[in-house]
């Protein structure tokens, strides 16, 4: 919180796994160089977004706010943005122009689709947990479910595993196949490094100039 109080840009996320994923990607994009003035803050769930926005608009109105949420929480984020006057009659494209991006269906789904089932299983094997995944897949309750559903269930079954695999899966990504919402929300405040191969953020150059303070360079720092 102390770091956030000094930030020029705050990227709002729902939970710890989202924070870990973005921090890991930010470090990869910027070759490990720490940046100034950018903080990624987990707010403990989408239910807190309204209170968070009200507080920050009242106490730190100069701070640039950006965000990342899951698809099911998109209405909560949209209503909160409209309620505090950051946007009006917002659809997803409108939210993106403001720097708020949506994972479809959620962070885990985005990462699994980017890596593919075999790629995710290689990561799980490297973590020493492939046999645990196979045991889960063999359970009667899992019969008839798809491989992607098995992977989503596995990542969510144990405390701390979502954050563990948020980092591991992002580290395994080809930087040309980063899920668009993750790339885009970091693209608002993290400039492209030479040869990084990152796609330009949604909204184009004009939106970048409008949404990014001059002090927000480099990767995000917690």
N, C-alpha and C positions, 0 to 999 in steps of 0.2 A: 504493500500500500504506500510506503514511503517513496518508492521509486515511481509509482504512478502519480503521486502528487507533484513530481517534478517533470513529468512527461509532456512532450508537445503533441504526441499522438498516442491514443489508447485504443488497442484492438480488443474488442469485447468478445469473449467466447463463453459458452455455457459451462463447460467442465474442465477438469484437469487433463483429460486425454486430448481435448482440442488444443489446450495450451501447449502441451508437450509436442504435439504434431507440428504446430506452427513454429515453435521455437527451434525444433530440429530442422525444419525446412529452411527457416531463416538463416541458420548457421551454415547449411549447405549452399544456399544461394549466394551468400556473401563470403564464402571461403573461410568462415570462422571469424571474420572481423566484426567485433562488437560495434553496434551503432549507438548514436546518442538520441535521446528524446523519444524513443518508441518503446511502449510497454504492452505486453499481451496479458490481459487480466481475465481470469475465470471468475464468473459471478455466482456460481453454484446453482445453475439451472435457469431456464428461460423465464420462470415466474418472477425472477429478480430484475429483469431488464427495465421495467417501467420505473421502479424506484431508483435504479442505478442512473438512468438517463436524467431523471428529475434532479438528482443530487449533483451530478456533474455539470448540467447546464446551469444550475444555480451557483455553484461554488467555483467552477473552472470553465467558464463559457468559452475561453480561448482555446481549449484543448480540442484537437481534431479527433472525433470518435468514428471508428470503423468497427465492423463486427462480422462474426461467422456463426451460423446457427444450423440446426438440422431442419429438414423439410417440415416435420410436424410442429416445430416451434416457430415457423415462419409467420403465422398470424400474430403470435404474441409480440414478436419483434416489430412487425409492421404497425400494429396498433400503438405500441409504445413510441415509435418514431413519430407517428402522426400526432399523438397526444401532446408531446412536448414541442411540437412545431418544427421538427427537423424535416418533415416531408408532408405531402398532402396527396390523398387518393393514390397511395402507392401500390404498384404491382411489383413483381420480382425485378423487372428491368429498372424500375424507379429506385428500388432498394439498392441495386447494384451501382447505380449512378451516385448514390450517397456513400458507397463503400461498404455496404452490408450485403454479405453473400450467403447463399444457402447450399448446404450439402444435401444431395439426393442419394439415398434417403437420409443418410447420416454420414458421419466421418468414416466409420468402419466400412460402410458400403462403398463409398468413394474410393477408399484405399484398396479394397478387395478387387473392385472392377479395374483399377489402374494396374495392379500387379498380376491379376488373373489367379485362378484357384491354385495352379501349380506353383506360381511364384509365392503366394502366401504360405503354402505348405512348406516350401523350402525355408522360409523365415521361421516358421514354427519348429521345423527340425533343427535349425541352427540354435534355437532357444532351448533345445532339449526336451520339447514337449509334444513331439509328433505322436508318441504312443498314447498320450492323454487325449489327443484329438481322435485317434482311432478308437479308443474306448468309448468316447462320447458318440461317435458315429455308429457304433455297434449297439447302442441302447435301443430298446424297442420304441421308445418315444420319438426317436430320430428317424425311424423308417419312413420313407416316402418324402423326406425333405431333400432339398437340393444341396449340392456341395457348398454353395454360397451361404445357404441358411445354416449349415453345420458350422462353417467358419465364423459367422456372426455370433452364433450361440456360444461357441468355444471362447471367443475373445471376451464375451460378457459374463462368463460363469464364475469368475473368481475375482475377489477384491484386488485391485491394483493391476489386473491383466490388461484392461483397456489402455491405460497409460503406457504400460510396458510395450504393447504392440503398436501403439501410436508411434512411438519412437522407432521401433524395429522396422515397421513397414515403411515409414518415410525414409529411413536410411537405405532401404532396399530399392526405392523407386529410381527409375531412369528419370533424370530431370526434364526430359522432353515429354514425359507422360504424367506429370504431376496433375492431380485433379484440379480442374479449373477454379473452383471456389477457394481452394487453399492458395493457389498462385495469385489469384486476383486480390484477395484481401491483403496479402503481403505486398503486392505490387503497388498499392497505394502509398506505402511508406518506406519501401526498400528499393533503392535504385538497382537497375540491372548491372551486373558485373560483366566485363568483357568476356565473351565466349560462354556465358552461362546458359544460353539457349532458352531463357524464359520468355514466354509469350507476354505481350503487352497486356496490362490490366484492362478490364472492362471500363468503358467510358472514354478511352482515348487520351491523347495528350492534353486536351483542354481540361478534362476531369482530373487528370493527375496534377496539373498546375493549380487547380482550384482546391483540391483536397489535401495537398501535401505541403506542410510548412517547410521552409528552407532548412530548419535544423534537423529534420528527420532523415538522417542518412545512415546507411549500413544496415545491419541486421537488428531484429528485435531483441531486447534484453528484458529478462523477467524482473 
